[in-house]
Amino acid sequence: MLMTEKLTDYLTKSFGTVYNVDTKKISVKVADEKELNHLKINDLVVFSGSNADEKLIGIITRVSKKRLEIDTEDELDGTSDYSENFCLVTLVGTFYIILGASGKNVFRRAINTYPEINSNVYKADDKALYIIMNALASNSSGSEQLTIGRFASNKDVVAILDGNKFFQRHACIVGSTGSGKSYTVANMLEKINKLKYSNVILYDLHGEYNELSYAEHIKISSDLGGMQIPLWFFNYEEIHSLFIESSEGTSSNQRAAVIDYILKSKKDYITKNMKGINPDIVTADTPLPFSVKELKSYLEGKNVEETKTGEIYKTGDKAGQEKTRQGQYFDKLTNLITRLQTKMDDKKYAFVFDETLTLKHDYLNSFAKRIMGFSSGKRIKIIDLSEIPSDILPIIIGIITRLIYDIQFWMTPSKDEVRHPLVFICDEAHIYMPNDMSKLKAVEKKSLEIFEKIAKEGRKYGIGILIVSQRPSELNTTIISQCNNIISLKITNDRDKSAVGAMLTDSLVGLIDLLPNLDVGECIVVGDAIMLPSKIILDYPEEFPKSTTIEFWDRWSDNCKTVHSIDEAITNLVQQHR
């Protein structure tokens, strides 16, 4: 079909007429009950606009047959069914046919006019639906389209999203456990991977995506091939949260001793290794190497340090010796040293404290190039965080995100250039982007702030966010309010349904009533990236993540391909490694 074909060529048979108009709903009277029987919720319908090349597009939200009350028995002759067939339609935008000199169909969400009473109403079926929904394809300059599935109302029509608007204006994928979120993400990744210069970073908390063949897999661990997050990647607040206890009376001394060492060590590093850079610009947060082992030695020395007073003992056993007094930190750092040593000895934290490869400043370069770059030839990077202790998981995610954001921010494109864009896909986002911040530590709030900053300002610097969560009601409202695109799979929880409803405009809130009835792999897509809010049957990915729901009853029955190796599990538990 040529994209220059007119929509009006396929609007030949009206199924009803307008009989009531208000700012939110259009009521359509359906004369033929056979036509009523074929109408379905979420079907698209077309009204006439102010001229022949302007059409108003709406979505059916209710189909009804209303029984009419009859005043006289004379009219009850048994030959007629005294009822009124009608449907309610929500207007969602205006479709302009071959608009201006562009010669392309254009859809806009603005509603500037309303249909006239008694005007005809048409169902957008088959070819008409194709023309409406694929105006996006005709307007796109890219050779690859972001196709995610097919429309439930017409499975012959491919569902296409505007990839620019989907990622630059942020998006979220929500749905209950088992609704198909993971394979929706995998489907999206496969489409993204077809682009030669795509750049995506996915936070994988449970190792679900670590077998996708087309992705670069980066495990945060101290193992061979893994990537470490050395302590010098942490800013001071993050270091403080790791082993300095704020509640202790000596905490001010502990903080002062640690920051003294960090500043001195970083300035010394610049002086010795980075000629031409003024060491005076260094702060405790500057990402420059320092040794944790040397920090511990420094604290141990300060904990027993005594300073000379300049006076001499005149009598006694120490006659002739110089007098000393306890140093500033004498016996005030014992608990700090103990906690630091405990963290250093804990295998779970080896990815922070193992300094074998991380004591040079170019480690940050290699770290960033592996996560942000294309040296492996793969454009999708899966960050495996499955072995990170839960108590510092939000902090580690915040550190990685902050470093990448800062690097992207400090890139210097020329007048005719732009930063190469990248997108964070944040799986299980409710864990580290919570709405309830009352229980968060100060450092966890700081980690959350980097995502809020990206949500608000990331588009300026070529950074987008795709949030994935099974609990939209627990997601941070500041961040989620910046997501202009929603892919909602099945949701049954009332709180989560309400949270999704809060992201919709008033005219589309009725869509949340559909969410509990969606099948696995079905979704409602709303936002800037799609022409109209639509129910879509998602494509299956070629490679599935490891998140398939376990069939309890069947596996209890046949024990097919199950693992029950307790000894191996305990060994892994002890060594903190699978």
MIRO-5453 format. One record per residue (C-alpha): x, y, z; chain; residue number from 0. Coordinates in nm, 3 decimals, decimal comma. Last residue first. Example, Ala and Ser with C-alpha at 12.3 -4.5 7.8 and 13.67 -1.06 7.14 Angstrom:
# residues 2
xx:yy:zz:chaine:num
1,367:-0,106:0,714:A:1
1,230:-0,450:0,780:A:0
This chain:
# residues 578
xx:yy:zz:chaine:num
2,823:-1,920:4,180:A:577
3,025:-1,700:4,416:A:576
2,992:-1,596:4,777:A:575
3,255:-1,850:4,890:A:574
3,036:-1,979:5,173:A:573
2,708:-1,949:4,981:A:572
2,858:-2,113:4,672:A:571
2,968:-2,407:4,886:A:570
2,621:-2,419:5,042:A:569
2,461:-2,425:4,695:A:568
2,693:-2,703:4,579:A:567
2,598:-2,916:4,878:A:566
2,225:-2,845:4,830:A:565
2,213:-2,955:4,468:A:564
1,840:-2,957:4,386:A:563
1,826:-2,853:4,020:A:562
1,521:-2,920:3,803:A:561
1,525:-3,032:3,440:A:560
1,205:-3,239:3,461:A:559
1,104:-3,336:3,814:A:558
0,787:-3,489:3,661:A:557
0,506:-3,417:3,908:A:556
0,664:-3,163:4,136:A:555
0,788:-2,993:3,820:A:554
0,433:-2,986:3,678:A:553
0,280:-2,846:3,996:A:552
0,541:-2,574:4,042:A:551
0,560:-2,448:3,683:A:550
0,856:-2,214:3,718:A:549
0,797:-1,873:3,560:A:548
1,046:-1,803:3,284:A:547
1,300:-1,546:3,397:A:546
1,613:-1,671:3,227:A:545
1,589:-1,428:2,936:A:544
1,445:-1,550:2,604:A:543
1,634:-1,531:2,276:A:542
1,433:-1,486:1,955:A:541
1,205:-1,242:2,132:A:540
0,828:-1,292:2,118:A:539
0,644:-1,003:1,957:A:538
0,396:-0,816:2,173:A:537
0,020:-0,824:2,123:A:536
-0,076:-0,459:2,145:A:535
-0,366:-0,269:2,301:A:534
-0,337:0,089:2,188:A:533
-0,312:0,448:2,306:A:532
-0,274:0,634:1,976:A:531
0,014:0,739:1,751:A:530
0,281:0,584:1,967:A:529
0,602:0,735:2,098:A:528
0,444:1,024:2,286:A:527
0,262:0,797:2,524:A:526
0,039:0,498:2,587:A:525
0,094:0,130:2,515:A:524
-0,145:-0,126:2,666:A:523
0,001:-0,473:2,683:A:522
-0,042:-0,835:2,583:A:521
0,246:-1,078:2,630:A:520
0,074:-1,277:2,903:A:519
-0,299:-1,206:2,875:A:518
-0,456:-0,874:2,969:A:517
-0,769:-0,884:3,183:A:516
-0,630:-0,708:3,493:A:515
-0,510:-0,413:3,278:A:514
-0,834:-0,330:3,097:A:513
-0,981:-0,114:3,375:A:512
-0,664:0,094:3,357:A:511
-0,772:0,220:3,015:A:510
-1,046:0,432:3,174:A:509
-0,779:0,681:3,281:A:508
-0,735:0,787:2,918:A:507
-0,931:1,115:2,911:A:506
-0,786:1,224:3,245:A:505
-0,429:1,193:3,118:A:504
-0,236:0,888:3,225:A:503
0,048:0,857:3,475:A:502
-0,190:0,858:3,772:A:501
-0,372:0,563:3,615:A:500
-0,051:0,360:3,631:A:499
-0,026:0,431:4,004:A:498
-0,394:0,347:4,048:A:497
-0,341:0,011:3,881:A:496
-0,044:-0,052:4,111:A:495
-0,255:0,023:4,417:A:494
-0,539:-0,196:4,290:A:493
-0,313:-0,497:4,229:A:492
-0,415:-0,685:3,914:A:491
-0,168:-0,558:3,655:A:490
-0,119:-0,724:3,315:A:489
0,128:-0,542:3,091:A:488
0,172:-0,167:3,082:A:487
0,404:-0,006:2,831:A:486
0,413:0,361:2,928:A:485
0,573:0,656:2,750:A:484
0,620:1,010:2,878:A:483
0,830:0,907:3,177:A:482
0,901:1,229:3,368:A:481
0,629:1,156:3,624:A:480
0,801:0,825:3,695:A:479
1,111:1,001:3,823:A:478
0,941:1,242:4,063:A:477
0,691:0,973:4,164:A:476
0,958:0,730:4,287:A:475
0,830:0,381:4,217:A:474
0,641:0,188:4,485:A:473
0,299:0,205:4,313:A:472
0,464:0,087:3,989:A:471
0,542:-0,248:4,150:A:470
0,645:-0,502:3,886:A:469
0,911:-0,269:3,751:A:468
1,109:-0,177:3,441:A:467
1,225:0,182:3,389:A:466
1,368:0,289:3,054:A:465
1,589:0,594:3,110:A:464
1,747:0,825:2,854:A:463
2,081:1,005:2,836:A:462
2,183:1,231:2,546:A:461
2,303:1,528:2,749:A:460
2,001:1,753:2,716:A:459
1,770:1,449:2,743:A:458
1,915:1,369:3,084:A:457
1,779:1,682:3,251:A:456
1,470:1,586:3,450:A:455
1,486:1,207:3,445:A:454
1,866:1,220:3,459:A:453
1,853:1,440:3,769:A:452
1,594:1,217:3,936:A:451
1,817:0,920:3,858:A:450
2,115:1,096:4,017:A:449
1,900:1,189:4,318:A:448
1,828:0,826:4,400:A:447
2,193:0,765:4,476:A:446
2,190:1,070:4,704:A:445
1,884:0,932:4,883:A:444
2,074:0,608:4,931:A:443
2,359:0,808:5,085:A:442
2,125:0,974:5,334:A:441
1,991:0,637:5,441:A:440
1,646:0,544:5,317:A:439
1,364:0,450:5,553:A:438
1,152:0,762:5,499:A:437
1,222:0,761:5,125:A:436
0,897:0,593:5,024:A:435
0,883:0,639:4,645:A:434
1,159:0,390:4,580:A:433
1,408:0,418:4,292:A:432
1,660:0,154:4,402:A:431
1,429:-0,143:4,463:A:430
1,140:-0,001:4,257:A:429
1,366:-0,020:3,949:A:428
1,349:-0,399:3,920:A:427
1,523:-0,358:3,583:A:426
1,664:-0,015:3,499:A:425
1,737:0,011:3,127:A:424
1,982:0,302:3,099:A:423
1,996:0,462:2,755:A:422
2,284:0,614:2,560:A:421
2,317:0,901:2,316:A:420
2,642:1,000:2,139:A:419
2,683:1,362:2,242:A:418
2,590:1,606:1,969:A:417
2,793:1,771:1,695:A:416
2,765:2,084:1,476:A:415
2,876:2,333:1,742:A:414
3,144:2,102:1,877:A:413
3,074:1,826:2,126:A:412
3,254:1,847:2,459:A:411
3,201:1,544:2,680:A:410
3,181:1,648:3,044:A:409
2,813:1,554:3,084:A:408
2,862:1,206:2,938:A:407
3,146:1,142:3,182:A:406
2,937:1,277:3,471:A:405
2,637:1,065:3,372:A:404
2,851:0,753:3,344:A:403
3,008:0,817:3,685:A:402
2,671:0,890:3,846:A:401
2,508:0,577:3,702:A:400
2,789:0,351:3,819:A:399
2,787:0,508:4,166:A:398
2,405:0,498:4,197:A:397
2,397:0,130:4,103:A:396
2,662:0,063:4,367:A:395
2,469:0,265:4,629:A:394
2,137:0,094:4,552:A:393
2,308:-0,247:4,592:A:392
2,483:-0,155:4,919:A:391
2,265:-0,344:5,168:A:390
2,159:-0,598:4,907:A:389
2,508:-0,741:4,875:A:388
2,617:-0,749:4,507:A:387
2,620:-1,099:4,361:A:386
2,338:-1,051:4,109:A:385
2,466:-0,717:3,982:A:384
2,521:-0,827:3,622:A:383
2,560:-0,513:3,407:A:382
2,432:-0,610:3,061:A:381
2,588:-0,396:2,789:A:380
2,418:-0,362:2,452:A:379
2,636:-0,227:2,172:A:378
2,862:-0,524:2,111:A:377
3,177:-0,491:1,903:A:376
3,384:-0,555:2,215:A:375
3,544:-0,210:2,193:A:374
3,203:-0,043:2,164:A:373
3,205:0,208:2,450:A:372
2,991:0,303:2,748:A:371
3,043:0,006:2,980:A:370
3,382:-0,113:2,858:A:369
3,503:0,239:2,788:A:368
3,392:0,356:3,132:A:367
3,582:0,083:3,317:A:366
3,890:0,123:3,096:A:365
3,896:0,497:3,162:A:364
3,830:0,452:3,535:A:363
4,120:0,205:3,545:A:362
4,326:0,480:3,381:A:361
4,370:0,637:3,725:A:360
4,583:0,346:3,843:A:359
4,519:0,151:4,162:A:358
4,245:-0,076:4,027:A:357
4,403:-0,400:3,910:A:356
4,509:-0,587:4,225:A:355
4,321:-0,358:4,461:A:354
4,061:-0,605:4,593:A:353
3,857:-0,384:4,828:A:352
3,544:-0,300:4,628:A:351
3,478:-0,621:4,428:A:350
3,594:-0,810:4,738:A:349
3,286:-0,687:4,926:A:348
3,101:-1,019:4,940:A:347
3,425:-1,194:5,040:A:346
3,423:-1,006:5,372:A:345
3,779:-0,949:5,495:A:344
3,793:-0,590:5,370:A:343
3,452:-0,516:5,524:A:342
3,563:-0,653:5,861:A:341
3,890:-0,458:5,838:A:340
3,697:-0,137:5,783:A:339
3,470:-0,211:6,075:A:338
3,764:-0,282:6,307:A:337
3,951:0,029:6,192:A:336
3,646:0,245:6,260:A:335
3,596:0,089:6,603:A:334
3,957:0,163:6,699:A:333
3,962:0,518:6,561:A:332
3,943:0,725:6,878:A:331
4,238:0,568:7,064:A:330
4,459:0,871:6,980:A:329
4,297:1,073:6,700:A:328
4,428:1,418:6,792:A:327
4,756:1,280:6,925:A:326
4,826:1,182:7,284:A:325
5,105:1,381:7,445:A:324
5,480:1,356:7,434:A:323
5,775:1,471:7,650:A:322
6,124:1,460:7,508:A:321
6,374:1,236:7,685:A:320
6,651:1,370:7,909:A:319
6,515:1,205:8,221:A:318
6,274:0,934:8,125:A:317
6,348:0,710:8,424:A:316
6,307:1,004:8,664:A:315
6,412:1,364:8,636:A:314
6,430:1,653:8,388:A:313
6,187:1,520:8,127:A:312
6,221:1,748:7,823:A:311
5,962:1,980:7,666:A:310
5,892:2,035:7,294:A:309
5,545:1,875:7,323:A:308
5,607:1,579:7,094:A:307
5,304:1,410:6,942:A:306
5,166:1,065:7,015:A:305
5,008:0,847:6,748:A:304
4,830:0,530:6,853:A:303
4,507:0,570:6,647:A:302
4,687:0,782:6,387:A:301
4,908:0,487:6,295:A:300
4,615:0,248:6,268:A:299
4,429:0,504:6,055:A:298
4,725:0,536:5,815:A:297
4,763:0,160:5,792:A:296
4,393:0,127:5,708:A:295
4,417:0,399:5,444:A:294
4,725:0,226:5,302:A:293
4,523:-0,091:5,260:A:292
4,239:0,110:5,107:A:291
4,480:0,251:4,848:A:290
4,399:0,576:4,672:A:289
4,302:0,633:4,311:A:288
4,143:0,947:4,166:A:287
3,770:1,007:4,113:A:286
3,744:1,356:4,271:A:285
3,496:1,331:4,560:A:284
3,742:1,412:4,841:A:283
3,834:1,726:4,648:A:282
4,122:1,795:4,409:A:281
4,158:2,137:4,249:A:280
4,473:2,207:4,455:A:279
4,655:1,925:4,277:A:278
4,694:2,146:3,966:A:277
4,708:1,924:3,659:A:276
5,012:1,958:3,430:A:275
5,178:1,638:3,544:A:274
4,940:1,356:3,627:A:273
5,138:1,077:3,795:A:272
5,341:1,205:4,089:A:271
5,170:1,534:4,172:A:270
4,827:1,396:4,083:A:269
4,877:1,094:4,311:A:268
5,004:1,311:4,595:A:267
4,688:1,521:4,572:A:266
4,476:1,207:4,584:A:265
4,660:1,066:4,886:A:264
4,645:1,391:5,085:A:263
4,273:1,435:5,018:A:262
4,189:1,073:5,101:A:261
4,403:1,067:5,417:A:260
4,252:1,382:5,566:A:259
3,904:1,266:5,464:A:258
3,943:0,944:5,661:A:257
4,082:1,115:5,973:A:256
3,809:1,383:5,971:A:255
3,529:1,131:5,933:A:254
3,659:0,918:6,218:A:253
3,706:1,224:6,441:A:252
3,348:1,335:6,374:A:251
3,226:0,979:6,436:A:250
3,372:0,972:6,788:A:249
3,033:0,993:6,959:A:248
2,903:0,711:6,744:A:247
2,573:0,748:6,561:A:246
2,730:0,840:6,227:A:245
2,896:0,501:6,188:A:244
3,175:0,508:5,930:A:243
3,210:0,183:5,730:A:242
3,014:0,193:5,408:A:241
2,797:0,499:5,461:A:240
3,098:0,728:5,497:A:239
3,246:0,596:5,174:A:238
2,921:0,682:4,996:A:237
2,920:1,031:5,147:A:236
3,281:1,082:5,039:A:235
3,225:0,989:4,676:A:234
3,283:0,629:4,582:A:233
3,494:0,546:4,274:A:232
3,797:0,558:4,508:A:231
3,655:0,255:4,691:A:230
3,705:0,039:4,386:A:229
3,400:-0,076:4,186:A:228
3,536:-0,388:4,021:A:227
3,467:-0,535:3,679:A:226
3,465:-0,909:3,618:A:225
3,684:-1,096:3,371:A:224
3,864:-1,287:3,645:A:223
3,657:-1,262:3,960:A:222
3,646:-0,949:4,179:A:221
3,279:-0,890:4,095:A:220
3,046:-0,662:3,899:A:219
2,970:-0,882:3,600:A:218
2,981:-0,726:3,256:A:217
2,808:-0,919:2,978:A:216
2,833:-0,763:2,632:A:215
2,510:-0,846:2,452:A:214
2,431:-1,036:2,129:A:213
2,434:-1,383:2,285:A:212
2,181:-1,317:2,561:A:211
2,290:-1,554:2,838:A:210
2,330:-1,306:3,124:A:209
1,979:-1,159:3,092:A:208
1,817:-1,298:3,405:A:207
2,124:-1,257:3,626:A:206
1,912:-1,134:3,918:A:205
1,982:-0,761:3,941:A:204
2,042:-0,692:3,573:A:203
2,106:-0,320:3,518:A:202
2,095:-0,267:3,142:A:201
2,323:-0,023:2,959:A:200
2,229:0,060:2,600:A:199
2,424:0,219:2,314:A:198
2,303:0,183:1,955:A:197
2,553:0,248:1,677:A:196
2,476:-0,022:1,419:A:195
2,102:-0,043:1,494:A:194
1,979:-0,403:1,484:A:193
2,062:-0,434:1,855:A:192
1,775:-0,200:1,941:A:191
1,521:-0,445:1,798:A:190
1,676:-0,732:1,991:A:189
1,685:-0,524:2,308:A:188
1,314:-0,439:2,281:A:187
1,219:-0,807:2,252:A:186
1,443:-0,884:2,549:A:185
1,269:-0,609:2,749:A:184
0,928:-0,749:2,656:A:183
1,071:-1,092:2,743:A:182
1,146:-0,968:3,090:A:181
0,815:-0,789:3,141:A:180
0,597:-1,085:3,040:A:179
0,306:-1,086:3,286:A:178
0,472:-1,340:3,517:A:177
0,503:-1,099:3,810:A:176
0,273:-0,802:3,759:A:175
0,338:-0,541:3,494:A:174
0,527:-0,222:3,423:A:173
0,750:-0,105:3,138:A:172
0,854:0,258:3,171:A:171
0,967:0,527:2,930:A:170
1,194:0,830:2,895:A:169
1,139:1,129:2,667:A:168
1,459:1,065:2,469:A:167
1,393:0,692:2,455:A:166
1,038:0,659:2,324:A:165
1,042:0,990:2,138:A:164
1,334:0,890:1,918:A:163
1,220:0,530:1,873:A:162
0,877:0,635:1,745:A:161
0,687:0,314:1,810:A:160
0,548:0,080:1,545:A:159
0,272:-0,177:1,595:A:158
0,239:-0,391:1,282:A:157
-0,112:-0,422:1,134:A:156
-0,228:-0,771:1,033:A:155
-0,322:-0,850:1,394:A:154
-0,610:-0,603:1,381:A:153
-0,770:-0,500:1,710:A:152
-0,486:-0,658:1,908:A:151
-0,235:-0,442:1,723:A:150
0,086:-0,620:1,636:A:149
0,424:-0,639:1,801:A:148
0,718:-0,424:1,913:A:147
0,832:-0,254:1,593:A:146
1,097:0,012:1,645:A:145
1,157:0,088:1,278:A:144
1,493:0,051:1,107:A:143
1,568:0,262:0,797:A:142
1,550:0,587:0,992:A:141
1,388:0,901:0,851:A:140
1,052:0,846:1,017:A:139
0,743:1,028:0,889:A:138
0,605:0,740:0,682:A:137
0,656:0,498:0,969:A:136
0,470:0,720:1,215:A:135
0,178:0,754:0,972:A:134
0,171:0,381:1,031:A:133
-0,112:0,377:1,282:A:132
-0,353:0,580:1,075:A:131
-0,281:0,421:0,735:A:130
-0,294:0,066:0,872:A:129
-0,616:0,136:1,062:A:128
-0,779:0,255:0,739:A:127
-0,647:-0,055:0,559:A:126
-0,804:-0,299:0,804:A:125
-1,066:-0,118:1,012:A:124
-1,096:0,234:1,142:A:123
-1,468:0,231:1,226:A:122
-1,659:0,522:1,085:A:121
-1,891:0,778:1,245:A:120
-2,139:0,991:1,052:A:119
-2,249:1,337:1,166:A:118
-2,578:1,357:1,357:A:117
-2,438:1,615:1,603:A:116
-2,115:1,770:1,476:A:115
-1,775:1,635:1,567:A:114
-1,544:1,841:1,790:A:113
-1,267:2,081:1,694:A:112
-0,915:2,164:1,811:A:111
-0,822:1,832:1,969:A:110
-0,439:1,815:1,986:A:109
-0,270:1,478:1,985:A:108
-0,135:1,522:1,637:A:107
-0,118:1,268:1,355:A:106
0,037:1,351:1,020:A:105
0,003:1,188:0,678:A:104
0,284:1,290:0,449:A:103
0,301:1,509:0,139:A:102
0,535:1,745:0,321:A:101
0,400:2,046:0,131:A:100
0,091:2,080:0,347:A:99
-0,069:1,785:0,525:A:98
-0,140:1,475:0,320:A:97
-0,437:1,376:0,541:A:96
-0,431:1,529:0,887:A:95
-0,528:1,300:1,175:A:94
-0,645:1,465:1,498:A:93
-0,614:1,325:1,847:A:92
-0,738:1,114:2,136:A:91
-1,117:1,153:2,144:A:90
-1,284:0,915:2,389:A:89
-1,579:0,721:2,244:A:88
-1,894:0,589:2,407:A:87
-2,110:0,336:2,225:A:86
-2,478:0,314:2,147:A:85
-2,773:0,085:2,082:A:84
-3,109:0,211:2,206:A:83
-3,384:-0,030:2,298:A:82
-3,753:-0,085:2,224:A:81
-3,730:-0,417:2,040:A:80
-4,019:-0,410:1,797:A:79
-4,292:-0,652:1,689:A:78
-4,433:-0,739:2,030:A:77
-4,711:-0,483:2,006:A:76
-4,595:-0,291:2,309:A:75
-4,685:0,053:2,173:A:74
-5,044:0,023:2,290:A:73
-4,926:-0,049:2,643:A:72
-4,829:0,311:2,683:A:71
-4,529:0,477:2,858:A:70
-4,242:0,264:2,725:A:69
-3,905:0,268:2,908:A:68
-3,603:0,220:2,682:A:67
-3,358:-0,067:2,728:A:66
-2,995:0,040:2,677:A:65
-2,758:-0,165:2,464:A:64
-2,403:-0,068:2,541:A:63
-2,046:-0,050:2,408:A:62
-1,794:0,143:2,618:A:61
-1,443:0,282:2,578:A:60
-1,425:0,309:2,200:A:59
-1,113:0,504:2,103:A:58
-1,122:0,826:1,902:A:57
-0,965:0,989:1,597:A:56
-1,082:1,319:1,452:A:55
-1,029:1,359:1,078:A:54
-0,895:1,654:0,882:A:53
-0,858:1,644:0,502:A:52
-1,224:1,709:0,426:A:51
-1,254:2,007:0,659:A:50
-1,348:2,090:1,020:A:49
-1,319:1,729:1,127:A:48
-1,520:1,421:1,036:A:47
-1,513:1,139:1,290:A:46
-1,302:0,820:1,288:A:45
-1,316:0,520:1,518:A:44
-1,043:0,308:1,674:A:43
-1,142:-0,010:1,856:A:42
-1,029:-0,007:2,220:A:41
-1,343:-0,189:2,347:A:40
-1,502:-0,387:2,067:A:39
-1,770:-0,317:1,808:A:38
-1,889:-0,613:1,601:A:37
-2,211:-0,670:1,795:A:36
-2,304:-0,305:1,755:A:35
-2,285:-0,340:1,376:A:34
-2,530:-0,630:1,391:A:33
-2,753:-0,411:1,611:A:32
-2,791:-0,164:1,326:A:31
-2,869:0,195:1,424:A:30
-2,565:0,265:1,642:A:29
-2,590:0,595:1,825:A:28
-2,251:0,742:1,911:A:27
-2,181:0,925:2,235:A:26
-1,864:1,135:2,237:A:25
-1,680:1,165:2,566:A:24
-1,441:1,407:2,738:A:23
-1,530:1,763:2,636:A:22
-1,893:1,679:2,564:A:21
-2,082:1,558:2,259:A:20
-2,406:1,362:2,226:A:19
-2,587:1,215:1,921:A:18
-2,306:1,132:1,680:A:17
-2,407:0,884:1,412:A:16
-2,349:0,515:1,355:A:15
-2,174:0,233:1,166:A:14
-2,071:0,443:0,865:A:13
-1,946:0,260:0,556:A:12
-1,698:0,409:0,311:A:11
-1,405:0,522:0,521:A:10
-1,137:0,343:0,315:A:9
-1,066:0,606:0,050:A:8
-1,100:0,873:0,323:A:7
-0,766:0,764:0,470:A:6
-0,596:0,879:0,152:A:5
-0,331:0,675:-0,022:A:4
0,005:0,854:-0,012:A:3
0,154:0,579:0,209:A:2
0,131:0,345:-0,088:A:1
0,000:0,000:0,000:A:0
